[in-house]
Amino acid sequence: MLHAVASPEWADSADPAVAVFLHGYGSDERDLLALVSALPPGLPWASLRAPIALGPGAHAWFRITEPGNPDPAPVAAATDAIWAWVDEELPASTRVIPIGFSQGGLMASQLLRTAPDRVLAPVILGGFVQAAPQPADAALTRTLPAVFSGRGEEDRVIAAAAVARTETWLDAHTTATARRYPGLAHGIDARELADVREFLAQQLAAAGR
């Protein structure tokens, strides 16, 4: 079972939606805690530690082979690990709001592409999607769920081919709120946090929370 840190509301929550933070390559479950400020007040959250240990305080959802084009098998294994954690921790009726950065952004998209009925308003920050088709891709072209995708215009970490693939996939499978931030490299800044906050408030209000 994946290790996590969680908000005080997590254990006793009956909330119909919870946020789950998914960190990037070489980081850990505490890396994205600053993003809690983008959540609506009182929304329960948890932040997961990826299963592959690279070193002290450094973990990954999958190992990097070809940048921006991961092997589908370890991505599927990481996706299954997240869903196993969700099944252990949450009622089946609770929807997950995945918020992922970089490699974690890919994992946020994986949750949507494998079990969209259990996902609400995914947030992909400086991330990408994998090329391999996923079980729910055809359904997503019909439902076009809301997704936030943000990245820095100066980001040189995510390969250009992966960025192009992601934009094409989002256009065909989602209703994307896509933002690019001048001057931002591979990171997250106050402009992006404000946009995420607005996006989540709108989507949760639309979902009746």
GROMACS elastic network, one bead per residue, 0.5 to 0.9 nm:
[ bonds ]
;  ai    aj funct       b0    kb
    1    51     6  0.87127   500
    1    81     6  0.72981   500
    1    82     6  0.86161   500
    1    84     6  0.74325   500
    1    85     6  0.60581   500
    1    88     6  0.86219   500
    2    48     6  0.66538   500
    2    49     6  0.62977   500
    2    50     6  0.70508   500
    2    51     6  0.64810   500
    2    81     6  0.71800   500
    2    82     6  0.73858   500
    2    84     6  0.86886   500
    2    85     6  0.63572   500
    3    29     6  0.80148   500
    3    47     6  0.85783   500
    3    48     6  0.59791   500
    3    49     6  0.54230   500
    3    50     6  0.79810   500
    3    51     6  0.83004   500
    3    85     6  0.89471   500
    4    29     6  0.64256   500
    4    30     6  0.89137   500
    4    46     6  0.63783   500
    4    47     6  0.53863   500
    4    49     6  0.58947   500
    5    29     6  0.67898   500
    5    30     6  0.75675   500
    5    45     6  0.86218   500
    5    46     6  0.56265   500
    5    47     6  0.53836   500
    5    48     6  0.67695   500
    5    49     6  0.84936   500
    6     9     6  0.80863   500
    6    10     6  0.61924   500
    6    11     6  0.84378   500
    6    20     6  0.89883   500
    6    44     6  0.77614   500
    6    45     6  0.57026   500
    6    47     6  0.62109   500
    6    48     6  0.86855   500
    7    10     6  0.53923   500
    7    11     6  0.82712   500
    7    43     6  0.87198   500
    7    44     6  0.59176   500
    7    45     6  0.54492   500
    7    46     6  0.62735   500
    7    47     6  0.89200   500
    8    11     6  0.70131   500
    8    12     6  0.83994   500
    8    44     6  0.77111   500
    8    45     6  0.87228   500
    9    12     6  0.59684   500
    9    13     6  0.57110   500
    9    42     6  0.73624   500
    9    43     6  0.77973   500
    9    44     6  0.54375   500
    9    45     6  0.79269   500
   10    13     6  0.52661   500
   10    14     6  0.87203   500
   10    18     6  0.84174   500
   10    43     6  0.87761   500
   10    44     6  0.52093   500
   10    45     6  0.65092   500
   10    46     6  0.74559   500
   11    14     6  0.89943   500
   11    44     6  0.89005   500
   11    89     6  0.88477   500
   13    16     6  0.87422   500
   13    18     6  0.89737   500
   13    44     6  0.70689   500
   14    17     6  0.86254   500
   14    91     6  0.86098   500
   14    94     6  0.82245   500
   15    18     6  0.69021   500
   15    43     6  0.77030   500
   15    44     6  0.74935   500
   15    94     6  0.71383   500
   15    95     6  0.89916   500
   15   209     6  0.85047   500
   16    93     6  0.69398   500
   16    95     6  0.61424   500
   16    96     6  0.87550   500
   16   209     6  0.76152   500
   17    43     6  0.76950   500
   17    44     6  0.78484   500
   17    93     6  0.87665   500
   17    94     6  0.53471   500
   17    96     6  0.57761   500
   17    97     6  0.68775   500
   17   119     6  0.87490   500
   17   120     6  0.76782   500
   17   204     6  0.84453   500
   17   209     6  0.80632   500
   18    43     6  0.63059   500
   18    44     6  0.51797   500
   18    45     6  0.55465   500
   18    46     6  0.79146   500
   18    94     6  0.72587   500
   18    95     6  0.65043   500
   18    96     6  0.52740   500
   18    97     6  0.58698   500
   18    98     6  0.85452   500
   19    39     6  0.80913   500
   19    43     6  0.72364   500
   19    44     6  0.63698   500
   19    46     6  0.64443   500
   19    47     6  0.83282   500
   19    95     6  0.86989   500
   19    96     6  0.58867   500
   19    98     6  0.59174   500
   19    99     6  0.70196   500
   20    44     6  0.87980   500
   20    45     6  0.56564   500
   20    47     6  0.55522   500
   20    48     6  0.72136   500
   20    96     6  0.66386   500
   20    97     6  0.59535   500
   20    99     6  0.60295   500
   20   100     6  0.82476   500
   20   108     6  0.89849   500
   21    29     6  0.78097   500
   21    32     6  0.67084   500
   21    33     6  0.80713   500
   21    35     6  0.84698   500
   21    45     6  0.76072   500
   21    46     6  0.63107   500
   21    48     6  0.62758   500
   21    97     6  0.84351   500
   21    98     6  0.60592   500
   21   100     6  0.57607   500
   21   101     6  0.83537   500
   21   104     6  0.80169   500
   21   108     6  0.86942   500
   22    28     6  0.87743   500
   22    29     6  0.74565   500
   22    32     6  0.77333   500
   22    47     6  0.63388   500
   22    48     6  0.58988   500
   22    49     6  0.74938   500
   22    50     6  0.77221   500
   22    98     6  0.71488   500
   22    99     6  0.60605   500
   22   101     6  0.65756   500
   22   102     6  0.89800   500
   22   103     6  0.82155   500
   22   105     6  0.71305   500
   22   107     6  0.71955   500
   22   108     6  0.72268   500
   23    26     6  0.85436   500
   23    27     6  0.63777   500
   23    28     6  0.62561   500
   23    29     6  0.64154   500
   23    30     6  0.82675   500
   23    31     6  0.64874   500
   23    32     6  0.63827   500
   23    47     6  0.79269   500
   23    48     6  0.74422   500
   23    49     6  0.73531   500
   23    50     6  0.75016   500
   23    59     6  0.87739   500
   23    60     6  0.82826   500
   23    61     6  0.87207   500
   23    99     6  0.85608   500
   23   100     6  0.59232   500
   23   101     6  0.55796   500
   23   102     6  0.74328   500
   23   103     6  0.71362   500
   23   105     6  0.79468   500
   24    27     6  0.58911   500
   24    28     6  0.77754   500
   24    31     6  0.84310   500
   24    50     6  0.86351   500
   24    59     6  0.82197   500
   24    60     6  0.69418   500
   24    61     6  0.80000   500
   24   100     6  0.73696   500
   24   101     6  0.53467   500
   24   102     6  0.50341   500
   24   105     6  0.76094   500
   24   127     6  0.88694   500
   25    28     6  0.84008   500
   25    50     6  0.86186   500
   25    58     6  0.75764   500
   25    59     6  0.63123   500
   25    61     6  0.70998   500
   25    62     6  0.81684   500
   25    63     6  0.84352   500
   25    64     6  0.88067   500
   25   101     6  0.88942   500
   25   102     6  0.72513   500
   25   103     6  0.57453   500
   25   104     6  0.75519   500
   26    53     6  0.85343   500
   26    54     6  0.68352   500
   26    55     6  0.82096   500
   26    57     6  0.76503   500
   26    60     6  0.57700   500
   27    30     6  0.81369   500
   27    31     6  0.63956   500
   27    49     6  0.83308   500
   27    50     6  0.85152   500
   27    57     6  0.62491   500
   27    59     6  0.54161   500
   27    60     6  0.72317   500
   28    31     6  0.57197   500
   28    32     6  0.84537   500
   28    47     6  0.88233   500
   28    48     6  0.76900   500
   28    49     6  0.53010   500
   28    50     6  0.70049   500
   28    57     6  0.58601   500
   28    58     6  0.58598   500
   28    59     6  0.58492   500
   28    60     6  0.82124   500
   29    32     6  0.70309   500
   29    33     6  0.79792   500
   29    46     6  0.87981   500
   29    47     6  0.52579   500
   29    48     6  0.50406   500
   29    50     6  0.76784   500
   29    57     6  0.89271   500
   29    59     6  0.89395   500
   30    33     6  0.56013   500
   30    34     6  0.87160   500
   30    47     6  0.70580   500
   30    48     6  0.84269   500
   30    49     6  0.82842   500
   31    34     6  0.76742   500
   31    47     6  0.87563   500
   32    35     6  0.55976   500
   32    36     6  0.77861   500
   32    47     6  0.75537   500
   32   100     6  0.85775   500
   32   101     6  0.81619   500
   33    36     6  0.55635   500
   33    37     6  0.83028   500
   33    47     6  0.75527   500
   34    37     6  0.62445   500
   34    38     6  0.82771   500
   35    38     6  0.54226   500
   35    39     6  0.73536   500
   35    99     6  0.88622   500
   35   193     6  0.71108   500
   36    39     6  0.54149   500
   36    40     6  0.86474   500
   36    45     6  0.79163   500
   37    40     6  0.79772   500
   37    41     6  0.85462   500
   37   193     6  0.79778   500
   37   197     6  0.79993   500
   38    41     6  0.89519   500
   38   193     6  0.58459   500
   38   194     6  0.68630   500
   38   195     6  0.85868   500
   38   196     6  0.62836   500
   38   198     6  0.82157   500
   38   200     6  0.80445   500
   39    42     6  0.81300   500
   39    43     6  0.65969   500
   39    44     6  0.89666   500
   39    45     6  0.87762   500
   39   196     6  0.82668   500
   39   197     6  0.60320   500
   39   200     6  0.70446   500
   39   201     6  0.78400   500
   40    43     6  0.58380   500
   40   197     6  0.73052   500
   40   200     6  0.74336   500
   40   201     6  0.63770   500
   40   204     6  0.86656   500
   41    44     6  0.88449   500
   45    97     6  0.89590   500
   48    82     6  0.84019   500
   49    52     6  0.88036   500
   49    59     6  0.70487   500
   49    60     6  0.82255   500
   49    61     6  0.86067   500
   50    53     6  0.77546   500
   50    58     6  0.89707   500
   50    59     6  0.55674   500
   50    60     6  0.52001   500
   50    62     6  0.83892   500
   50    78     6  0.78720   500
   50    82     6  0.88395   500
   50   104     6  0.87425   500
   51    59     6  0.67638   500
   51    60     6  0.65370   500
   51    61     6  0.60707   500
   51    62     6  0.83060   500
   51    78     6  0.73825   500
   51    81     6  0.80690   500
   52    58     6  0.86072   500
   52    59     6  0.53460   500
   52    60     6  0.50712   500
   52    61     6  0.61232   500
   52    62     6  0.68377   500
   52    63     6  0.79828   500
   53    56     6  0.77041   500
   53    57     6  0.81214   500
   53    58     6  0.62212   500
   53    60     6  0.66069   500
   54    57     6  0.80796   500
   54    58     6  0.52835   500
   54    59     6  0.52094   500
   54    60     6  0.70073   500
   55    58     6  0.50563   500
   55    59     6  0.70309   500
   56    59     6  0.82416   500
   59    62     6  0.88749   500
   60    63     6  0.65981   500
   60    64     6  0.89728   500
   60   103     6  0.78401   500
   60   104     6  0.86801   500
   61    74     6  0.79212   500
   61    75     6  0.71861   500
   61    77     6  0.88264   500
   61    78     6  0.57848   500
   61    79     6  0.86174   500
   61   103     6  0.71247   500
   61   104     6  0.73928   500
   61   107     6  0.78731   500
   62    70     6  0.78019   500
   62    71     6  0.85042   500
   62    74     6  0.57119   500
   62    75     6  0.61480   500
   62    77     6  0.86566   500
   62    78     6  0.70580   500
   62   103     6  0.82615   500
   63    70     6  0.78650   500
   63    71     6  0.87110   500
   63    74     6  0.79007   500
   64    67     6  0.61531   500
   64    68     6  0.82326   500
   64    69     6  0.84100   500
   64    70     6  0.65094   500
   64    71     6  0.84956   500
   65    68     6  0.86800   500
   65    69     6  0.76599   500
   65    70     6  0.62805   500
   65    71     6  0.73632   500
   66    69     6  0.53918   500
   66    70     6  0.61584   500
   66    71     6  0.81878   500
   67    70     6  0.69718   500
   67   157     6  0.87201   500
   67   158     6  0.73781   500
   67   159     6  0.65176   500
   67   162     6  0.84301   500
   68   128     6  0.73199   500
   68   129     6  0.83363   500
   68   130     6  0.76009   500
   68   158     6  0.61986   500
   68   159     6  0.55773   500
   68   160     6  0.84196   500
   68   161     6  0.74733   500
   68   162     6  0.51695   500
   68   163     6  0.83025   500
   69    72     6  0.86910   500
   69   129     6  0.86297   500
   69   130     6  0.62385   500
   69   131     6  0.69240   500
   69   159     6  0.87872   500
   69   161     6  0.88333   500
   69   162     6  0.70105   500
   70    73     6  0.86260   500
   70    74     6  0.80637   500
   70    75     6  0.72504   500
   70   130     6  0.67978   500
   70   131     6  0.83957   500
   71    74     6  0.62959   500
   71    75     6  0.68064   500
   71   130     6  0.87072   500
   71   132     6  0.87823   500
   72    75     6  0.51691   500
   72    76     6  0.60713   500
   72    77     6  0.86731   500
   72   130     6  0.76973   500
   72   131     6  0.84445   500
   72   132     6  0.65068   500
   73    76     6  0.51541   500
   73    77     6  0.62895   500
   73    78     6  0.87735   500
   74    78     6  0.61384   500
   74    79     6  0.84916   500
   75    78     6  0.51439   500
   75    79     6  0.61394   500
   75    80     6  0.86149   500
   75   106     6  0.88775   500
   75   107     6  0.77965   500
   75   110     6  0.82684   500
   75   130     6  0.86219   500
   76    80     6  0.61311   500
   76    81     6  0.85858   500
   76   110     6  0.82835   500
   77    80     6  0.51183   500
   77    81     6  0.62331   500
   77    82     6  0.88212   500
   78    82     6  0.63778   500
   78    83     6  0.87716   500
   78   107     6  0.78581   500
   79    82     6  0.52444   500
   79    83     6  0.63581   500
   79    84     6  0.86300   500
   79   107     6  0.66934   500
   79   110     6  0.65018   500
   79   111     6  0.67564   500
   79   114     6  0.83705   500
   80    83     6  0.51210   500
   80    84     6  0.60367   500
   80    85     6  0.86128   500
   81    84     6  0.50604   500
   81    85     6  0.62971   500
   81    86     6  0.86961   500
   82    85     6  0.51175   500
   82    86     6  0.62430   500
   82    87     6  0.86771   500
   82   107     6  0.87983   500
   82   111     6  0.83125   500
   83    87     6  0.60602   500
   83    88     6  0.85241   500
   83   111     6  0.79026   500
   84    87     6  0.51112   500
   84    88     6  0.62462   500
   84    89     6  0.86924   500
   85    88     6  0.51000   500
   85    89     6  0.61278   500
   85    90     6  0.83973   500
   86    89     6  0.51671   500
   86    90     6  0.55942   500
   86    91     6  0.83548   500
   86    92     6  0.86683   500
   86    96     6  0.83563   500
   87    90     6  0.57335   500
   87    91     6  0.71317   500
   87    92     6  0.70405   500
   88    91     6  0.83418   500
   90    93     6  0.81121   500
   90    94     6  0.64451   500
   90    95     6  0.88838   500
   91    94     6  0.55338   500
   91    95     6  0.88743   500
   92    95     6  0.79873   500
   92   118     6  0.79442   500
   93   118     6  0.75930   500
   94   118     6  0.70719   500
   94   119     6  0.87633   500
   95   117     6  0.77264   500
   95   119     6  0.51794   500
   95   120     6  0.60254   500
   96   111     6  0.88310   500
   96   118     6  0.61522   500
   96   120     6  0.58929   500
   96   121     6  0.84244   500
   96   122     6  0.82834   500
   97   108     6  0.85077   500
   97   118     6  0.88685   500
   97   119     6  0.59361   500
   97   120     6  0.50420   500
   97   121     6  0.57568   500
   97   122     6  0.54295   500
   97   123     6  0.76509   500
   97   200     6  0.89808   500
   98   105     6  0.84584   500
   98   107     6  0.82954   500
   98   108     6  0.51343   500
   98   109     6  0.82125   500
   98   111     6  0.76215   500
   98   112     6  0.86032   500
   98   119     6  0.74133   500
   98   120     6  0.77119   500
   98   121     6  0.75373   500
   98   123     6  0.62094   500
   98   124     6  0.82683   500
   99   104     6  0.77249   500
   99   105     6  0.69308   500
   99   107     6  0.89689   500
   99   108     6  0.62055   500
   99   121     6  0.88241   500
   99   122     6  0.60029   500
   99   124     6  0.62371   500
   99   125     6  0.76932   500
  100   103     6  0.74102   500
  100   106     6  0.72151   500
  100   107     6  0.68597   500
  100   108     6  0.55333   500
  100   109     6  0.85433   500
  100   122     6  0.82532   500
  100   123     6  0.62875   500
  100   124     6  0.53675   500
  100   125     6  0.60666   500
  100   126     6  0.85037   500
  100   127     6  0.75527   500
  101   106     6  0.79500   500
  101   107     6  0.89026   500
  101   108     6  0.85991   500
  101   123     6  0.84732   500
  101   124     6  0.62482   500
  101   126     6  0.57841   500
  101   127     6  0.59230   500
  101   187     6  0.82756   500
  101   188     6  0.85756   500
  102   106     6  0.68222   500
  102   107     6  0.89415   500
  102   124     6  0.77238   500
  102   125     6  0.62281   500
  102   128     6  0.71098   500
  102   157     6  0.88561   500
  102   158     6  0.78139   500
  102   186     6  0.81137   500
  102   187     6  0.86550   500
  103   106     6  0.52433   500
  103   107     6  0.66380   500
  103   108     6  0.89167   500
  103   126     6  0.84281   500
  103   127     6  0.60969   500
  103   128     6  0.75349   500
  104   108     6  0.62426   500
  104   109     6  0.87074   500
  104   124     6  0.79288   500
  104   125     6  0.83859   500
  104   127     6  0.71376   500
  105   109     6  0.64168   500
  105   110     6  0.86295   500
  105   122     6  0.89684   500
  105   123     6  0.72701   500
  105   125     6  0.58199   500
  105   126     6  0.69218   500
  105   128     6  0.63207   500
  105   129     6  0.78577   500
  105   149     6  0.89067   500
  106   109     6  0.51172   500
  106   110     6  0.62117   500
  106   111     6  0.88940   500
  106   124     6  0.72780   500
  106   127     6  0.57136   500
  106   128     6  0.51798   500
  106   129     6  0.51004   500
  106   130     6  0.70219   500
  107   111     6  0.63985   500
  107   112     6  0.88147   500
  107   124     6  0.88529   500
  107   127     6  0.89397   500
  107   128     6  0.89624   500
  107   129     6  0.82284   500
  108   111     6  0.53762   500
  108   112     6  0.67220   500
  108   113     6  0.88376   500
  108   122     6  0.63042   500
  108   123     6  0.69794   500
  108   124     6  0.65588   500
  109   112     6  0.51588   500
  109   113     6  0.61185   500
  109   114     6  0.86879   500
  109   122     6  0.71726   500
  109   123     6  0.82845   500
  109   124     6  0.72331   500
  109   127     6  0.89881   500
  109   128     6  0.79725   500
  109   129     6  0.63545   500
  109   130     6  0.87025   500
  110   114     6  0.60552   500
  110   115     6  0.84733   500
  110   129     6  0.76690   500
  110   130     6  0.83499   500
  110   134     6  0.79574   500
  111   114     6  0.53417   500
  111   115     6  0.59636   500
  111   116     6  0.69965   500
  111   118     6  0.83594   500
  111   119     6  0.70097   500
  111   122     6  0.86379   500
  112   115     6  0.56509   500
  112   117     6  0.81325   500
  112   118     6  0.79497   500
  112   119     6  0.59215   500
  112   120     6  0.82654   500
  112   122     6  0.73593   500
  112   136     6  0.77802   500
  112   137     6  0.88756   500
  112   140     6  0.86387   500
  113   116     6  0.61971   500
  113   133     6  0.87777   500
  113   134     6  0.57785   500
  113   135     6  0.64620   500
  113   136     6  0.50049   500
  113   137     6  0.58334   500
  113   140     6  0.76757   500
  114   134     6  0.63741   500
  114   135     6  0.54784   500
  114   136     6  0.53710   500
  114   137     6  0.80199   500
  115   118     6  0.57319   500
  115   119     6  0.69198   500
  115   135     6  0.81828   500
  115   136     6  0.68108   500
  116   119     6  0.51107   500
  116   120     6  0.78002   500
  116   136     6  0.70200   500
  116   139     6  0.86409   500
  116   140     6  0.77637   500
  116   145     6  0.85091   500
  117   120     6  0.79558   500
  119   122     6  0.70619   500
  120   145     6  0.81096   500
  120   146     6  0.79033   500
  120   147     6  0.85015   500
  120   203     6  0.79926   500
  120   204     6  0.83802   500
  120   207     6  0.86156   500
  121   145     6  0.74494   500
  121   146     6  0.55722   500
  121   147     6  0.53672   500
  121   148     6  0.71896   500
  121   199     6  0.82014   500
  121   200     6  0.68979   500
  121   203     6  0.63992   500
  121   204     6  0.81001   500
  122   145     6  0.89958   500
  122   146     6  0.74859   500
  122   147     6  0.52196   500
  122   148     6  0.63910   500
  122   149     6  0.86099   500
  122   200     6  0.89865   500
  123   147     6  0.60538   500
  123   149     6  0.60930   500
  123   150     6  0.81413   500
  123   196     6  0.75763   500
  123   200     6  0.87819   500
  124   127     6  0.56648   500
  124   128     6  0.75830   500
  124   147     6  0.77000   500
  124   148     6  0.60548   500
  124   150     6  0.64478   500
  124   151     6  0.85111   500
  125   128     6  0.85197   500
  125   148     6  0.80544   500
  125   149     6  0.59062   500
  125   151     6  0.58706   500
  125   152     6  0.89802   500
  125   187     6  0.81399   500
  125   188     6  0.74826   500
  125   192     6  0.86585   500
  126   149     6  0.77262   500
  126   150     6  0.60746   500
  126   152     6  0.69843   500
  126   155     6  0.77369   500
  126   157     6  0.88201   500
  126   158     6  0.75204   500
  126   185     6  0.89137   500
  126   186     6  0.63614   500
  126   187     6  0.69573   500
  126   188     6  0.80214   500
  127   149     6  0.79715   500
  127   150     6  0.81046   500
  127   151     6  0.75062   500
  127   158     6  0.72423   500
  127   162     6  0.87769   500
  127   163     6  0.79745   500
  127   166     6  0.83739   500
  128   158     6  0.76423   500
  128   162     6  0.60577   500
  128   163     6  0.61460   500
  128   164     6  0.89553   500
  128   165     6  0.77686   500
  128   166     6  0.53490   500
  128   167     6  0.85131   500
  129   132     6  0.88590   500
  129   162     6  0.72133   500
  129   163     6  0.83349   500
  129   165     6  0.72159   500
  129   166     6  0.53284   500
  129   167     6  0.89730   500
  129   169     6  0.77492   500
  129   170     6  0.89158   500
  130   133     6  0.80326   500
  130   162     6  0.78303   500
  130   165     6  0.81506   500
  130   166     6  0.79360   500
  131   134     6  0.89591   500
  131   162     6  0.84547   500
  131   165     6  0.74107   500
  131   166     6  0.87230   500
  133   136     6  0.86456   500
  133   137     6  0.68595   500
  134   137     6  0.55773   500
  134   138     6  0.85470   500
  135   138     6  0.76331   500
  135   139     6  0.85456   500
  136   139     6  0.52738   500
  136   140     6  0.62123   500
  136   141     6  0.89775   500
  137   140     6  0.51534   500
  137   141     6  0.66392   500
  137   173     6  0.69863   500
  138   141     6  0.54411   500
  138   142     6  0.71905   500
  138   173     6  0.80408   500
  139   142     6  0.54213   500
  139   143     6  0.64671   500
  139   144     6  0.84671   500
  139   173     6  0.83952   500
  140   143     6  0.50336   500
  140   144     6  0.53558   500
  140   145     6  0.69801   500
  140   172     6  0.84335   500
  140   173     6  0.50858   500
  140   174     6  0.66837   500
  141   144     6  0.56265   500
  141   145     6  0.88342   500
  141   172     6  0.61211   500
  141   174     6  0.69636   500
  142   145     6  0.89063   500
  142   173     6  0.76349   500
  142   174     6  0.88745   500
  143   173     6  0.78924   500
  143   174     6  0.75583   500
  143   175     6  0.89142   500
  144   147     6  0.88721   500
  144   170     6  0.89503   500
  144   171     6  0.89706   500
  144   172     6  0.79793   500
  144   173     6  0.53938   500
  144   175     6  0.52413   500
  144   176     6  0.85089   500
  145   173     6  0.76393   500
  145   175     6  0.55300   500
  145   176     6  0.79270   500
  146   174     6  0.59642   500
  146   176     6  0.56976   500
  146   177     6  0.73693   500
  146   203     6  0.77430   500
  147   170     6  0.81547   500
  147   174     6  0.64607   500
  147   175     6  0.61960   500
  147   177     6  0.61259   500
  147   178     6  0.82124   500
  147   199     6  0.87645   500
  148   175     6  0.86583   500
  148   176     6  0.57385   500
  148   178     6  0.60105   500
  148   179     6  0.80343   500
  148   195     6  0.88462   500
  148   196     6  0.72354   500
  148   199     6  0.71502   500
  148   200     6  0.87944   500
  149   167     6  0.89588   500
  149   170     6  0.87033   500
  149   176     6  0.68109   500
  149   177     6  0.61487   500
  149   179     6  0.63034   500
  149   180     6  0.85771   500
  150   177     6  0.81795   500
  150   178     6  0.57549   500
  150   180     6  0.57765   500
  150   181     6  0.77026   500
  150   188     6  0.87953   500
  150   192     6  0.70066   500
  150   195     6  0.89006   500
  150   196     6  0.87095   500
  151   154     6  0.85695   500
  151   155     6  0.71476   500
  151   178     6  0.84694   500
  151   179     6  0.66199   500
  151   180     6  0.51634   500
  151   181     6  0.63808   500
  151   184     6  0.77188   500
  151   185     6  0.79515   500
  151   186     6  0.74150   500
  151   187     6  0.78320   500
  151   188     6  0.79605   500
  151   192     6  0.83845   500
  152   155     6  0.51721   500
  152   156     6  0.89297   500
  152   179     6  0.85045   500
  152   180     6  0.55110   500
  152   182     6  0.63403   500
  152   183     6  0.68284   500
  152   186     6  0.62360   500
  152   187     6  0.71145   500
  152   188     6  0.79071   500
  153   156     6  0.85709   500
  153   180     6  0.58247   500
  153   181     6  0.55206   500
  153   182     6  0.52028   500
  153   183     6  0.63195   500
  153   184     6  0.59262   500
  153   185     6  0.65420   500
  153   186     6  0.88034   500
  154   181     6  0.82376   500
  154   182     6  0.70763   500
  154   183     6  0.59095   500
  154   184     6  0.54397   500
  154   186     6  0.72693   500
  155   158     6  0.68192   500
  155   183     6  0.89208   500
  155   184     6  0.68102   500
  155   187     6  0.79152   500
  156   159     6  0.70153   500
  156   160     6  0.81629   500
  156   185     6  0.69550   500
  156   186     6  0.69769   500
  157   160     6  0.89251   500
  157   185     6  0.83169   500
  157   186     6  0.64014   500
  158   161     6  0.84352   500
  158   162     6  0.66647   500
  158   163     6  0.68001   500
  158   186     6  0.81350   500
  159   162     6  0.52541   500
  159   163     6  0.64258   500
  159   164     6  0.88297   500
  160   163     6  0.50463   500
  160   164     6  0.62111   500
  160   165     6  0.85527   500
  161   164     6  0.51518   500
  161   165     6  0.60900   500
  161   166     6  0.85500   500
  162   165     6  0.50091   500
  162   166     6  0.60672   500
  162   167     6  0.86604   500
  163   166     6  0.51029   500
  163   167     6  0.62847   500
  163   168     6  0.86975   500
  164   167     6  0.52312   500
  164   168     6  0.62387   500
  164   169     6  0.85915   500
  165   168     6  0.52157   500
  165   169     6  0.60997   500
  165   170     6  0.85917   500
  166   169     6  0.50760   500
  166   170     6  0.60428   500
  166   171     6  0.85463   500
  167   170     6  0.51650   500
  167   171     6  0.61755   500
  167   172     6  0.87418   500
  167   178     6  0.87039   500
  168   171     6  0.52544   500
  168   172     6  0.64174   500
  168   173     6  0.87232   500
  169   172     6  0.52676   500
  169   173     6  0.59907   500
  169   174     6  0.79825   500
  170   173     6  0.52630   500
  170   174     6  0.52265   500
  170   175     6  0.73396   500
  170   176     6  0.63254   500
  171   174     6  0.60674   500
  171   175     6  0.71093   500
  171   176     6  0.70038   500
  172   175     6  0.85375   500
  173   176     6  0.87954   500
  177   199     6  0.79568   500
  179   192     6  0.80536   500
  179   195     6  0.84267   500
  180   184     6  0.85442   500
  180   192     6  0.87917   500
  181   184     6  0.56957   500
  181   185     6  0.86288   500
  181   189     6  0.88980   500
  181   191     6  0.77917   500
  181   192     6  0.76338   500
  182   185     6  0.85992   500
  184   187     6  0.67817   500
  184   188     6  0.75719   500
  184   189     6  0.75308   500
  185   188     6  0.82882   500
  188   191     6  0.82078   500
  188   192     6  0.62705   500
  188   193     6  0.72793   500
  189   192     6  0.54788   500
  189   193     6  0.63354   500
  189   194     6  0.88213   500
  190   194     6  0.61418   500
  190   195     6  0.86461   500
  191   194     6  0.52586   500
  191   195     6  0.63916   500
  191   196     6  0.87595   500
  192   195     6  0.50632   500
  192   196     6  0.61263   500
  192   197     6  0.85269   500
  193   196     6  0.50733   500
  193   197     6  0.60798   500
  193   198     6  0.86550   500
  194   197     6  0.50689   500
  194   198     6  0.62965   500
  194   199     6  0.86480   500
  195   198     6  0.51598   500
  195   199     6  0.61195   500
  195   200     6  0.86275   500
  196   199     6  0.50265   500
  196   200     6  0.60723   500
  196   201     6  0.84799   500
  197   200     6  0.53440   500
  197   201     6  0.61515   500
  197   202     6  0.86755   500
  198   201     6  0.51961   500
  198   202     6  0.62376   500
  198   203     6  0.86920   500
  199   202     6  0.52776   500
  199   203     6  0.62158   500
  199   204     6  0.86109   500
  200   203     6  0.51082   500
  200   204     6  0.59323   500
  200   205     6  0.83257   500
  201   204     6  0.53521   500
  201   205     6  0.60661   500
  201   206     6  0.85646   500
  202   205     6  0.52012   500
  202   206     6  0.61583   500
  202   207     6  0.86518   500
  203   206     6  0.50191   500
  203   207     6  0.61558   500
  203   208     6  0.86994   500
  203   209     6  0.89504   500
  204   208     6  0.62852   500
  204   209     6  0.53852   500
  205   208     6  0.51015   500
  205   209     6  0.55293   500
  206   209     6  0.76217   500
